Amino acid sequence: MKTIIIDDEEHCREVLRMQLNRYCPQLEIVACSGSAEEGRAAIERSQPDLVFLDVEMPGADGFSVLENCSWHRFSVIFTTAHDRYAIKAIRHSALDFLLKPIGKEELVQAVNKAAELHPAAQMQADTVLRLLREQMPQFGRVALPTFDGLRMIPVKDILYCESEGSYTRIFLHESPKPVMICRPLRDVDDTLRDKGFFRTHNSFIINLSHMFKYIKGDGGDIVMADGRTVPLARNRKQEFLEKIEKL
């Protein structure tokens, strides 16, 4: 299978190329591109069977590659360091989505999946884009990486998130124990901030719909629906008050 790697980070391209050469020798890597435009040109020129496509790149993201290609008969494996994209839509589209750093088993499984689909059942790029557009505006679930894989969590079930160093504990409605995910709180904030959540403190993000009451103070405290009291930092107080006035 003719394969192209598109990633703006040279180190990531080289690591993935070495992994593919070692673990997936059935692939022929015909190009490694460092930008969306270079990648689109490589696809048109080489007409590959498989493309490893980084989602976030400066200037134009990975999705723009699909939008601007006239050659669509290739399978896509998305790669990214973040997890806030429409993973569910992509997986339901018989494609794959790999989180960096990419592990051997996940990589081999994704390549085998693409090989099984090629060429008769591969997903066309225009269909991928349609599914992405359908799913991305919907905030029903988020995909969060745990120690044993990805977990799809309904947004409405998340009460609050607490920092645990390089990890984050997710507290869920009617769940006896939190879910530990392999991302720092700042990354979780990027994922949830436009879904009704607010970062009250360096260590906490809360779901505003599960807030029980606010207790005034220098910064103050917020009592959540499960009875837990979460601190509100003084420098975030004004933004918080403006936010809840709009609820």
Solvent accessible surface area in square Angstrom, and as a share of the most:
residue,aa,sasa,rsa
1,M,51,0.23
2,K,75,0.32
3,T,0,0.00
4,I,0,0.00
5,I,1,0.01
6,I,1,0.00
7,D,6,0.03
8,D,49,0.25
9,E,92,0.41
10,E,127,0.57
11,H,136,0.61
12,C,28,0.17
13,R,46,0.17
14,E,70,0.31
15,V,59,0.34
16,L,11,0.05
17,R,80,0.29
18,M,112,0.50
19,Q,32,0.14
20,L,1,0.00
21,N,80,0.41
22,R,183,0.67
23,Y,63,0.24
24,C,1,0.01
25,P,105,0.66
26,Q,93,0.41
27,L,14,0.07
28,E,99,0.45
29,I,42,0.21
30,V,52,0.30
31,A,17,0.13
32,C,57,0.34
33,S,7,0.04
34,G,23,0.23
35,S,37,0.24
36,A,7,0.06
37,E,108,0.49
38,E,98,0.44
39,G,0,0.00
40,R,64,0.23
41,A,36,0.28
42,A,1,0.00
43,I,0,0.00
44,E,50,0.23
45,R,168,0.61
46,S,22,0.14
47,Q,85,0.38
48,P,1,0.00
49,D,27,0.14
50,L,0,0.00
51,V,0,0.00
52,F,1,0.00
53,L,0,0.00
54,D,6,0.03
55,V,1,0.01
56,E,59,0.27
57,M,15,0.07
58,P,105,0.66
59,G,95,0.91
60,A,40,0.31
61,D,60,0.31
62,G,0,0.00
63,F,21,0.09
64,S,19,0.12
65,V,2,0.01
66,L,0,0.00
67,E,92,0.41
68,N,94,0.48
69,C,6,0.03
70,S,97,0.63
71,W,66,0.23
72,H,50,0.22
73,R,114,0.42
74,F,1,0.00
75,S,2,0.01
76,V,2,0.01
77,I,3,0.01
78,F,0,0.00
79,T,4,0.02
80,T,1,0.00
81,A,50,0.39
82,H,52,0.23
83,D,9,0.05
84,R,89,0.32
85,Y,37,0.14
86,A,13,0.10
87,I,3,0.02
88,K,80,0.34
89,A,4,0.03
90,I,1,0.01
91,R,94,0.34
92,H,139,0.62
93,S,3,0.02
94,A,34,0.27
95,L,6,0.03
96,D,13,0.07
97,F,2,0.01
98,L,9,0.04
99,L,33,0.16
100,K,36,0.15
101,P,132,0.83
102,I,23,0.12
103,G,29,0.28
104,K,112,0.48
105,E,123,0.55
106,E,92,0.41
107,L,0,0.00
108,V,39,0.23
109,Q,117,0.52
110,A,1,0.01
111,V,0,0.00
112,N,65,0.33
113,K,65,0.28
114,A,6,0.04
115,A,41,0.32
116,E,145,0.65
117,L,33,0.16
118,H,54,0.24
119,P,73,0.46
120,A,105,0.81
121,A,63,0.49
122,Q,14,0.06
123,M,40,0.18
124,Q,52,0.23
125,A,1,0.01
126,D,84,0.44
127,T,36,0.21
128,V,1,0.01
129,L,16,0.08
130,R,119,0.44
131,L,36,0.18
132,L,5,0.03
133,R,142,0.52
134,E,80,0.36
135,Q,62,0.28
136,M,80,0.36
137,P,90,0.56
138,Q,113,0.50
139,F,90,0.37
140,G,51,0.49
141,R,117,0.43
142,V,8,0.05
143,A,5,0.04
144,L,2,0.01
145,P,11,0.07
146,T,21,0.12
147,F,137,0.57
148,D,138,0.71
149,G,38,0.37
150,L,56,0.28
151,R,111,0.40
152,M,61,0.27
153,I,2,0.01
154,P,33,0.21
155,V,14,0.08
156,K,144,0.61
157,D,35,0.18
158,I,0,0.00
159,L,7,0.03
160,Y,4,0.02
161,C,0,0.00
162,E,25,0.11
163,S,33,0.21
164,E,78,0.35
165,G,66,0.63
166,S,78,0.50
167,Y,88,0.34
168,T,0,0.00
169,R,71,0.26
170,I,0,0.00
171,F,33,0.14
172,L,17,0.08
173,H,85,0.38
174,E,158,0.71
175,S,43,0.28
176,P,138,0.86
177,K,150,0.64
178,P,42,0.26
179,V,15,0.09
180,M,61,0.27
181,I,0,0.00
182,C,36,0.21
183,R,35,0.13
184,P,25,0.16
185,L,5,0.03
186,R,158,0.58
187,D,31,0.16
188,V,2,0.01
189,D,15,0.08
190,D,55,0.29
191,T,6,0.04
192,L,0,0.00
193,R,134,0.49
194,D,93,0.48
195,K,40,0.17
196,G,38,0.36
197,F,3,0.01
198,F,13,0.06
199,R,49,0.18
200,T,0,0.00
201,H,58,0.26
202,N,104,0.53
203,S,36,0.23
204,F,14,0.06
205,I,0,0.00
206,I,0,0.00
207,N,6,0.03
208,L,10,0.05
209,S,92,0.60
210,H,34,0.15
211,M,45,0.20
212,F,143,0.60
213,K,99,0.42
214,Y,46,0.18
215,I,77,0.39
216,K,174,0.74
217,G,37,0.36
218,D,104,0.54
219,G,7,0.07
220,G,12,0.12
221,D,52,0.27
222,I,0,0.00
223,V,20,0.11
224,M,2,0.01
225,A,63,0.49
226,D,77,0.40
227,G,52,0.50
228,R,79,0.29
229,T,65,0.38
230,V,0,0.00
231,P,45,0.28
232,L,6,0.03
233,A,24,0.18
234,R,171,0.62
235,N,132,0.67
236,R,60,0.22
237,K,54,0.23
238,Q,116,0.51
239,E,103,0.46
240,F,0,0.00
241,L,53,0.26
242,E,83,0.37
243,K,76,0.32
244,I,41,0.21
245,E,140,0.63
246,K,173,0.73
247,L,134,0.67
